[in-house]
Amino acid sequence: MKHMALGLAAIAAGLGLTDGWRIPELKGAVAWLNSAPITSQSLHGKVVLVDFWTYSCINSLRQLPYIQAWAAKYKDAGLVVIGVHTPEFSFEKERRNVEWALGQYGVAYPVAMDNNFAIWNAFTNEYWPADYLIDGKGEIRHHHFGEGDYAGSEREIQQLLKENGATNVPDGMVSVTGVGPEAPPSDADETPETYVGTRRWTPSSLWSLSGAWDRGSESAVLGTAPGAITYRFHARDLHLVMGGNGKAIRFKVTLEGAPPGDAHGVDVAPDGTGEIREPRMYQLIRQKGPVQDRTFRIEFLDPGATAYSFTFG
C-alpha cells in the first residue's frame, strides 16, 4: 500500500537528504498521544527513531512489530522511538480512531498526530512508512522508506547507540512474528492497490460496484442495502479499508462464489460473515495455497458502508 520502498540513494538525493542533515522541529502536531509534546531540543543527546505511518496502511502495519520490538529492546540503552501518524484518509484525523489503533496494536511509545502534515513536510517526507534515525548530536544518520531491510536498520540503531556511549546495547536481531495484517507479505506478484474514490481511481475491468453507491473523492458510500463489490484479484491476502455510520454494518464475503472457509481473513468468519464497527483496514481473505487469480465478492447487508481502498499482500 501507499509508497513502497524505492532506490534509497535516488530518493535521498531527490529529497536533499545528506549526511549531517539535522532533525527538523517537531512542530504542528494537533495532539501527542502516550506523551506530552516532544521538541527536537528535548531530544538532544539521545538516539531517536522517527517512524512516519498511518494506521490504515498495510505497509505501516507490517512494519509495526519491528518498531515495537526495537522500542522495547533498546529502551534501556537509550533509544527513543517517536511515531508520527500522518493520515491518508479523513477518518484517520480523528483522535478517537487513532487512540483505538494504538490500543489495538499495542503502541506504547509517543505518537504525534500530524493531521496537517506539518512534521511530514518538515522532514520533506513522501512515504508511508518512512523511518529516520537521529544520533545524539541531532543529525539524521540513516533513513529507510517502505518495508524491508529490518536487519540493516537494526544494525544502524546498535551502532548509533554505541557511538552515543551506551555500554549495554543488546546484540543480535529481533525475531518478529506478525499475525493477521501484520504478517510479512508473500513473495508472489500481486494486484496493485486500488482506490475506490474518484480522486485516485484508475479505470479497471477487474472490479465493480453494484447497488446504490455514492462515489466521492476518497470513498464510495452505500445509500441503501444490499450493495456489493466484486474483485478479480491475484494475491495471497485481500484487505479493504472500510468505515460506516457509527452502527454495526453486516457484510458477507465469498471467494469463487462460496464461503471462504480456511481462506478467511482475521476479520471474517469461515462462513464469510463479518461486521464493520470502526473505520480501518479489514483483512478479508488470507489464502494458504498457491496464489492464483480468484474472484472475491463482498455484499453489505446494511446501508452506510463506506469503502476506501483495496490492498493486497
C-alpha positions as CSV (number, residue, x, y, z in Angstrom):
1,M,0.0,0.0,0.0
2,K,1.0,3.6,-0.2
3,H,4.5,4.2,-1.4
4,M,6.7,1.2,-1.4
5,A,10.5,1.0,-0.8
6,L,12.4,2.6,-3.7
7,G,16.0,3.1,-4.6
8,L,17.4,4.7,-1.4
9,A,20.2,6.6,-3.0
10,A,18.0,8.1,-5.7
11,I,15.3,9.1,-3.2
12,A,17.7,10.6,-0.8
13,A,19.3,12.7,-3.5
14,G,15.9,13.9,-4.7
15,L,14.9,14.9,-1.2
16,G,18.2,16.6,-0.3
17,L,18.9,14.1,2.5
18,T,22.6,14.1,3.0
19,D,25.0,13.2,5.9
20,G,24.7,15.8,8.6
21,W,21.1,16.8,7.9
22,R,19.7,17.8,11.2
23,I,16.3,16.8,12.7
24,P,13.8,19.5,12.0
25,E,11.4,20.9,14.6
26,L,8.6,18.6,15.7
27,K,6.0,21.3,15.5
28,G,2.5,21.4,14.2
29,A,1.0,18.2,15.7
30,V,-2.6,18.6,16.6
31,A,-2.1,16.2,19.6
32,W,0.5,14.0,21.2
33,L,-0.6,10.6,22.4
34,N,1.2,8.5,25.0
35,S,3.3,11.5,25.9
36,A,3.4,15.2,26.5
37,P,4.6,17.2,23.4
38,I,8.1,16.5,22.4
39,T,10.5,19.0,20.9
40,S,13.6,18.5,18.9
41,Q,15.6,20.3,21.6
42,S,14.5,17.9,24.2
43,L,15.9,15.0,22.2
44,H,19.5,16.4,22.1
45,G,21.9,13.8,23.4
46,K,19.6,10.9,22.6
47,V,19.4,8.4,19.7
48,V,15.9,8.8,18.1
49,L,13.9,6.7,15.6
50,V,11.1,8.7,14.0
51,D,8.6,6.5,12.2
52,F,6.0,8.0,9.8
53,W,3.0,5.8,9.5
54,T,-0.8,5.7,9.3
55,Y,-3.0,3.1,10.8
56,S,-4.9,2.0,7.6
57,C,-1.7,1.4,5.7
58,I,-0.8,-2.3,5.2
59,N,2.9,-1.5,4.8
60,S,2.9,0.5,8.0
61,L,1.2,-2.3,9.9
62,R,3.6,-5.0,8.6
63,Q,6.5,-2.9,9.8
64,L,4.9,-2.1,13.2
65,P,6.0,-5.2,15.0
66,Y,9.7,-4.3,14.3
67,I,9.3,-0.8,15.5
68,Q,7.7,-2.0,18.7
69,A,10.3,-4.7,19.2
70,W,13.1,-2.2,18.8
71,A,11.5,0.3,21.2
72,A,11.4,-2.4,23.9
73,K,14.8,-4.0,23.2
74,Y,16.8,-0.8,23.1
75,K,14.9,1.4,25.6
76,D,17.4,0.8,28.4
77,A,20.3,1.6,26.0
78,G,18.8,5.0,25.3
79,L,16.7,4.6,22.1
80,V,13.7,7.0,21.9
81,V,11.0,5.9,19.4
82,I,8.5,8.5,18.1
83,G,5.6,7.7,15.8
84,V,4.4,10.4,13.5
85,H,0.8,9.5,12.5
86,T,0.2,11.3,9.2
87,P,-3.3,10.4,7.9
88,E,-4.2,9.4,4.4
89,F,-8.0,9.3,4.9
90,S,-10.2,11.8,6.8
91,F,-11.2,9.3,9.4
92,E,-7.6,8.9,10.4
93,K,-7.6,12.5,11.6
94,E,-10.0,11.7,14.4
95,R,-8.3,11.3,17.8
96,R,-10.6,8.6,19.0
97,N,-9.8,6.5,15.9
98,V,-6.0,6.9,16.3
99,E,-6.3,6.1,20.0
100,W,-8.3,2.9,19.1
101,A,-5.5,1.9,16.7
102,L,-2.8,2.5,19.4
103,G,-4.7,0.2,21.8
104,Q,-5.5,-2.4,19.1
105,Y,-1.9,-2.7,18.0
106,G,-0.3,-2.1,21.4
107,V,1.6,1.0,20.5
108,A,3.0,2.5,23.8
109,Y,5.7,4.9,22.6
110,P,4.9,8.6,21.9
111,V,2.8,9.3,18.8
112,A,2.3,12.8,17.2
113,M,-1.0,13.3,15.3
114,D,0.3,15.1,12.3
115,N,-3.1,15.8,10.7
116,N,-1.8,18.9,8.8
117,F,1.4,17.2,7.5
118,A,3.5,19.8,9.4
119,I,6.1,17.3,10.6
120,W,5.9,15.3,7.4
121,N,6.7,18.5,5.4
122,A,9.5,19.5,7.8
123,F,11.2,16.2,7.0
124,T,10.4,16.6,3.3
125,N,8.9,13.1,3.7
126,E,7.0,11.4,0.9
127,Y,6.4,7.8,2.1
128,W,4.4,5.6,4.4
129,P,6.2,4.1,6.2
130,A,9.4,6.1,6.5
131,D,12.0,5.8,9.2
132,Y,14.6,8.3,10.2
133,L,17.4,7.6,12.7
134,I,18.9,10.6,14.5
135,D,22.1,10.5,16.5
136,G,22.9,12.2,19.8
137,K,24.0,15.4,18.0
138,G,20.6,15.7,16.3
139,E,21.9,14.6,12.9
140,I,19.9,12.2,10.7
141,R,22.3,9.4,10.0
142,H,20.0,6.8,8.4
143,H,16.6,6.6,6.7
144,H,14.6,3.9,5.1
145,F,11.4,4.2,3.0
146,G,8.9,1.4,2.8
147,E,9.1,-2.1,4.2
148,G,12.1,-4.3,4.5
149,D,15.8,-4.3,5.4
150,Y,15.0,-4.6,9.0
151,A,18.3,-6.1,9.9
152,G,20.1,-3.2,8.3
153,S,18.1,-0.7,10.2
154,E,18.6,-2.5,13.5
155,R,22.4,-2.6,12.9
156,E,22.2,1.2,12.5
157,I,20.4,1.5,15.8
158,Q,23.0,-0.5,17.6
159,Q,25.9,1.5,16.0
160,L,24.4,4.9,16.9
161,L,23.7,3.8,20.5
162,K,27.3,2.6,20.9
163,E,28.6,5.9,19.4
164,N,26.4,7.7,21.9
165,G,28.2,6.0,24.8
166,A,25.8,3.2,25.6
167,T,27.6,0.1,27.0
168,N,24.5,-2.1,27.4
169,V,23.4,-2.3,23.7
170,P,21.9,-5.8,23.1
171,D,23.4,-7.7,20.2
172,G,21.6,-9.9,17.6
173,M,18.5,-9.1,15.6
174,V,14.9,-9.1,16.8
175,S,12.7,-12.0,15.9
176,V,9.3,-10.9,14.9
177,T,6.2,-13.0,14.1
178,G,3.4,-10.7,12.9
179,V,-0.1,-12.1,12.8
180,G,-3.1,-11.0,10.8
181,P,-2.4,-7.9,8.7
182,E,1.0,-7.6,10.5
183,A,2.3,-10.8,9.0
184,P,5.0,-10.4,6.3
185,P,3.9,-10.2,2.7
186,S,4.0,-13.1,0.3
187,D,6.6,-13.3,-2.5
188,A,4.0,-13.5,-5.3
189,D,3.3,-10.7,-7.7
190,E,0.1,-9.2,-6.5
191,T,-2.7,-6.9,-7.7
192,P,-1.8,-3.3,-7.0
193,E,-3.6,-1.1,-4.5
194,T,-6.9,0.1,-5.8
195,Y,-8.7,3.3,-4.6
196,V,-12.5,3.2,-4.6
197,G,-12.9,7.0,-4.5
198,T,-12.6,9.2,-7.6
199,R,-9.6,11.2,-6.6
200,R,-7.1,8.4,-7.4
201,W,-9.3,6.0,-9.2
202,T,-7.9,4.1,-12.2
203,P,-10.5,2.5,-14.5
204,S,-10.3,-1.3,-14.4
205,S,-12.4,-4.2,-15.6
206,L,-11.2,-6.2,-12.6
207,W,-13.6,-4.8,-10.1
208,S,-17.0,-3.3,-9.9
209,L,-19.7,-1.8,-7.6
210,S,-23.3,-3.0,-7.6
211,G,-26.1,-1.2,-5.8
212,A,-26.8,2.3,-4.8
213,W,-23.3,3.7,-4.2
214,D,-22.4,7.4,-4.0
215,R,-18.8,7.8,-5.0
216,G,-16.9,10.8,-3.6
217,S,-13.3,11.8,-3.9
218,E,-11.9,9.4,-1.3
219,S,-14.6,6.7,-0.9
220,A,-17.9,5.2,-2.0
221,V,-20.9,5.1,0.4
222,L,-23.7,2.6,0.1
223,G,-27.0,4.5,0.3
224,T,-29.4,1.6,0.5
225,A,-28.8,-2.1,1.1
226,P,-27.9,-4.5,-0.3
227,G,-24.9,-3.5,-2.3
228,A,-21.7,-5.3,-3.3
229,I,-18.2,-5.0,-4.6
230,T,-16.7,-7.7,-6.8
231,Y,-12.9,-8.0,-7.5
232,R,-10.9,-10.4,-9.6
233,F,-7.5,-10.3,-7.9
234,H,-4.2,-12.1,-7.7
235,A,-2.7,-12.2,-4.2
236,R,-2.5,-14.2,-1.0
237,D,-4.3,-11.6,1.0
238,L,-7.1,-9.1,0.3
239,H,-7.7,-6.1,2.5
240,L,-10.4,-3.4,2.3
241,V,-10.3,-0.1,4.1
242,M,-13.8,0.4,5.3
243,G,-15.9,2.6,7.6
244,G,-19.5,3.1,8.4
245,N,-22.2,5.3,10.0
246,G,-21.4,4.6,13.7
247,K,-23.5,1.4,13.7
248,A,-22.5,-2.2,13.1
249,I,-22.8,-2.9,9.4
250,R,-23.1,-6.5,8.4
251,F,-21.4,-8.0,5.4
252,K,-20.8,-11.4,3.8
253,V,-17.7,-12.4,1.8
254,T,-17.4,-15.1,-0.9
255,L,-14.5,-16.5,-2.8
256,E,-15.3,-18.1,-6.1
257,G,-18.9,-17.8,-5.2
258,A,-18.6,-19.8,-1.9
259,P,-17.8,-19.0,1.7
260,P,-14.0,-18.5,2.2
261,G,-13.6,-21.3,4.7
262,D,-9.9,-21.7,5.5
263,A,-9.1,-18.7,3.3
264,H,-10.9,-16.3,5.5
265,G,-9.1,-13.3,6.9
266,V,-8.9,-12.3,10.6
267,D,-11.9,-10.0,10.2
268,V,-14.2,-12.6,8.6
269,A,-15.6,-15.9,9.9
270,P,-15.1,-19.1,7.8
271,D,-18.8,-18.7,6.6
272,G,-17.9,-15.3,5.2
273,T,-19.8,-13.2,7.7
274,G,-18.4,-10.1,9.4
275,E,-19.2,-6.5,10.6
276,I,-17.8,-3.1,10.1
277,R,-17.5,-1.4,13.5
278,E,-14.7,1.1,13.4
279,P,-13.1,2.7,10.3
280,R,-9.9,0.8,9.5
281,M,-8.3,-1.8,7.2
282,Y,-10.1,-5.1,7.3
283,Q,-8.4,-8.3,6.3
284,L,-11.0,-10.3,4.4
285,I,-9.0,-13.0,2.6
286,R,-5.8,-14.9,3.6
287,Q,-5.2,-17.9,1.3
288,K,-2.9,-20.8,2.3
289,G,-2.4,-22.4,-1.0
290,P,-0.7,-21.3,-4.2
291,V,-1.5,-17.7,-5.3
292,Q,-3.8,-17.6,-8.3
293,D,-6.5,-15.4,-9.8
294,R,-9.6,-15.5,-7.7
295,T,-13.0,-13.8,-7.7
296,F,-13.9,-12.0,-4.4
297,R,-17.2,-10.5,-3.6
298,I,-18.4,-8.7,-0.5
299,E,-22.1,-8.0,0.0
300,F,-23.2,-5.4,2.5
301,L,-26.5,-6.1,4.3
302,D,-26.9,-2.7,5.9
303,P,-26.7,0.8,4.4
304,G,-23.9,3.2,5.3
305,A,-20.9,1.1,4.4
306,T,-18.0,3.2,3.2
307,A,-15.3,1.7,1.0
308,Y,-11.9,3.5,0.6
309,S,-9.2,1.2,-0.9
310,F,-8.2,-2.4,-1.6
311,T,-4.7,-3.5,-0.7
312,F,-3.1,-6.9,-1.3
313,G,-0.3,-9.0,0.2
